[in-house]
């Protein structure tokens, strides 16, 4: 998976690739889909949610340029797979999920893997987690028409954010860096995610 689906498409960050090797993806999908866990595709994980395509997980992770001492906010815990990748790479991960059932199952999976540097919150991901801000990176695993302003406001100076931006039909992965004069963004390619649901998902943003 890492060689043919990720590195071959240009993701070269060694730490990201090592994390993708280390975390067993089949633990994060329903047992009936375990044989497809390493396929080049997203998979359903219940409650209308998906585990992202392996390449997209790696691309978004590498876009944050994670460092060992970083504090990262993830919006949309889902199965917990992306949180596990991040937890393998940084000091602490804060992850927000609106569905309690998904949050609890993700917590159990990460605990089983011995990943204890993750904090969990059930709530509106579009609001972020302001009490723990600022963050060195923010990763959003659901699509929104713009970068929600509350999330951008929770970045540390020089912090990075990766967000799928668009509607249900057309989305682009947007990567932003908080510079002294505001958020500087670039486009990192097409993507497809479920929509972000929350108070600031479709209003007030960058």
N, C-alpha and C positions, 0 to 999 in steps of 0.2 A: 504493500500500500504506500509506504513512505517513498520508496524508490520510484515506482511507476506512476503514481498519481500526484505526488506532491513535489518532490525534488525535480522530477522531469518537467514540471510546469513552471519552474523558476523560483520556488521557495527555497532559499539557500541558507537561511539562518540556522546555524548548527544546533543551537539550544532548542529551538522550536522543533526541529526534526527529531532530536533525541527524546523530547517529551512525547511526541507522537508515537515513537517506538515503545516508550516505557509504559504508557497507559493502555490497558487492554480494552479496546473499543467494544468488544462483544459483551462486556459486563454492563454496558449502558443502553442496550437495546432489549426488547422483549425476547424471551427465550425462543419463541417461534421464529424470530428473525436472526438468530445468532449466526446462521450460515451466511447471511448477507451483510454482516456487520462491517466487513472490510471492503465492500463494494464501493464504487465511485458514485455514490448517490446518497441523498438524505433518506432517512427512514422514519416511519411513524413511531412515536413512543407513548401514545395515548393522549386523551384529553384534547385532541385536535392539534397536538404539537409534534415537532420532529427533532431528530438529532441531525445536525447539519452534515453535509457532504464533507468527507475528511479533508479534501483540498481547501475548502472554505474555512474550516476550523484553523488549519495551518496558516492560511493567508491572513486571516484576521489577527491571529496570535502574533505572527511576525510583524504585522503592521504596527503593533504597539511597541515593538523593540523592547520586550520585557527584560528587566535587570533583576538580579537577585534581591536587592533591597526594596523593590517597588511594592506599592500598595495599589491593587487593581480593583475596580468596580465592574462587575458583570451584571447586565440587565437581561433577565430571562434565564434562570437556572436550567429549566428543562430537565433533561435526563441527568445533568451534572457532568457531562463529558467535557465541555469547554472549561468549566470550573476546575476540573481535575488537571487538565493540561496547564492551565494558568498556575494552579497551586504547586505544580511540579517545578515551576520556573521562578516564582516571586516569593516575597516575604509573607504577604497576606492578601487574600482574595475576599472581597465582599460581594455577595451575590444576592440578587433580588428576584423573587418569583411570585406571581400573583396566585398560582394554584397550589394550595397546601399539599395536596397529594404528591405532586411532582417534587416539591421542595423536600419533603420528608424522605422520599425514596432516593433522591440525590444525596442527601445527607448520609443515609445509610451506606450507599455505595462508596462515597469518599472516605468514610470512617473505616470501612473494610479494607480500603487501600492504604490506610495509615496517613491520609492527608488531613492533618489536624489544623492547618493554617487557613481555614475557610470560615467566614462568618455568614450566617444565613438570615434573610429577612423575607417575610411574606407581605406583599403589598404592591403598590403602584410603581412599577419600574420607571415610568416616565419622570417621576419625581427624584429618582436617584436615592442616595443614602446620605443626606447632608450632614448628619451628626458625625460621620466618620471622615468627611472630606477634609482636605483635598486629596485627590488621587493622582498617581503618576500615569495611570491609563484607565480608560473606560471602554468597555466592549459591549455593544448592544446586539443581541441575537434575534431581533425582530425589526421589521421595516417600518419606517415613518417618513412622511413627506419632507421633513426637515430635521435637523439635529435639535432635539428639545433643549431650550435655553437652560432649564434647571440642571441638565447634565453638563453642559459646557461650563456652567458656573462652578461646578465642583472639581474642575481640573486644577492641578497645581501648575505653576508657571513651567512651560516646556512640556506639559503633559500631553498625551496623545489620546485620541478617541477614534474608534472605528464603528461606523453606523451604516446599515443598509438604508438608503434613501430612495423613496419613490412610492409608487402605488402598487396594487396587486399585480399589475401586468408588467411594469418596467421598473427595475431597481438597479441602483449602482452602489457599490461599496464606497463610501466616502470616508477618508482618513483625514483627521484634523490635528493640528498641533497648536497649542496655546502660545502664541508669540506675545511680546509686549504690547503690540497694537491690536490684538484680537486673534481670533481663530483663523489659521491659515489651512485651507483644505486642498485635497487632491482626490482625483477619482482613481480607484484601484480595480475597476472592472465590473462587469455585470454580475448580479447575484439574484437569489430568490429566497425570501424568508416569509414566514407568517407575519401578520401585522402586529405592531406594538399597540397594546391597549392600555390607555391611561389618560389622566387628566391633561397632560401636555404632549400626548402623542401626535395630535393633529393641529396644534396651535402653538404660537409663540416659539420661534426657533431661529436657527441660522440658515 
